[in-house]
């Protein structure tokens, strides 16, 4: 017992101050993909479009488009770009309320996210039910990280529950496989109103690498109304925290992930 | 000197009778069934791993079918079922069931990317009852995990608290990864392989890359091979720390859980400093790496390894000195060495039951033949043995990284092109944190023709029901955490 107490004292406090304090330094994180617009590119070679496994970057004539919800941040586009126009923003954040806010045309400023009526009733205590609807397991690892001493979501009144009837919010990962549709729907219907739904990760937000097929519905918003989208493969724990705060109207006024683009 | 790692073998085409004879003879002699899967035709491919290397056999599927291997070698059962699900052909004398497709699925598995209409709603689950009698109850668990975890349906048959039988269905989240891999270029294939089992990205991308390198006859540089060792071992440390944290969560030792979760997060941050991704993705590519490991990240890595070597043994000692924790582990979920061998268990689960197996030593790849790899083993086969195997493998992994770091020299990527296949079919084997990962790849010109995946959690999931009977329901979270399965790898 004494050994454990020594352990606790030795560790001290490691918890981040987000969302009140500054973000912890993230170093070389691969966040949103960014393409430098320029006269000489104009989509002339389109090699980024050819190699992207999820069509997150594509060109219509001279206009380049990015779909941040689909992006896996694999870096294939950056590797093949002959002019080295592609980079990644280092911000780990980026949750948004509208799917459209994750679509961007290269060279135009990103649209600010609209303000949606926040669910003030949940502002001080949020109980979350997670449903894995076909994820690879990495999103679950990052959601579990929310409870670790670094992020400690309980300090913000956020807790996880084993039963959907006690939950305010459904945190869904994966592209919604055929086998998980019915369990997911039942979990959603068991939630008391207001039923908040967060699509976490590229698969849930857009289908990502698993477009519609007999085995996958290819994105959560094909089967349920979604309140918040979190891009990333997998999303950083801070992005998940941001999404949960955003869903309850406690998010930062201006989202660093969006304004950074 | 051979240019290919010894874990990769050239395929041998046999006629059906010789195929069966070869399979039975080698399996009876103790070879491990790494992969048994269908290829277009259908052709059946069998990969067997034995000490010192691996063998690959193929045979055309005859009209009269082949006899099932599973009555004698139960490890073959999920593969036989998956073959039926993919090609609609049955092995003679096999046990029916479902493995990758949800039970009651109306059709075979889609094998190519397609835009067909969505299937009709599925029939309700049809569990198989194994125990009958007065007082026998069925306790369902899932499919949605009670805390934060992967989805899978489990059904216990119990009297009171005692579990007699476990039936599971881990195929609800099948995404069709093998279909997605068909026809992509090798680099995209590595990106997709990282998604087979998200926390074992390196092991999967590496097995895929090794298969691709063998298929196209490419040799990566020594520096790239050393970097692969660094990435694979860092992934092992991160996953073992996470598994240990979940085991503490299952026993309710919150302070121990917090300690391991803190270290797990440190390992993810180290991974990020090294590769800009918390799960080490986007690095491993056929032919080497996508870019060299940065100098700055290597400094973060050595500092992290120092902490791990100092803190993990200390935390482990304290956990085992805490009776409330240790009492839950001792004798819980015992998997006998016979069951582990018969069901083909791999990784820490197998080594905790006394099986002397490790792909890194037995079918060496990357630089493991030079670096050497001490195999950590325990004999008891219970949750505590699995706890200790993971605990002791962490410093071993740290030593391997330290040994590999000075060799990060030379070009990080081979310039040879992936245009002319050297082999019609190639195998890649690696040892991930959960056990052996096997990729079978048939190239088509400069693209992946067909790819078949065997993740470590597949045989380990098969072994789980063997460890459960005789325990009580409240022990199951401990057993599940000590197995540390990734359901995504089971269903793909």
Interface residues (C-beta under 8 A of the other chain):
Chain A: X3 X4 X7 X8 X11 X14 X26 X27 X28 X29 X30 X51 X53 X72 X73 X74 X75 X76 X79 X88 X130 X131 X132 X133 X134 X135 X136 X137 X138 X139 X140 X141 X142 X143 X144 X145 X147 X148 X149 X150 X160 X162 X174 X175 X177 X178 X179 X180 X181 X182 X183 X184 X187 X209 X210 X211 X212 X213 X214 X215 X216 X217 X233 X234 X236
Chain B: X102 X107 X109 X110 X113 X114 X115 X116 X118 X119 X121 X122 X143 X144 X145 X146 X147 X148 X149 X150 X151 X171 X172 X173 X174 X175 X176 X179 X180 X184 X185 X187 X188 X191 X192 X194 X195 X196 X197 X198 X199 X201 X242 X245 X246 X255 X256 X258 X259 X261 X262 X264 X265 X268 X269 X272 X273 X276 X277 X278 X279 X281 X282 X290 X291 X294 X297 X314 X315 X318 X321 X322 X486 X487 X488 X489
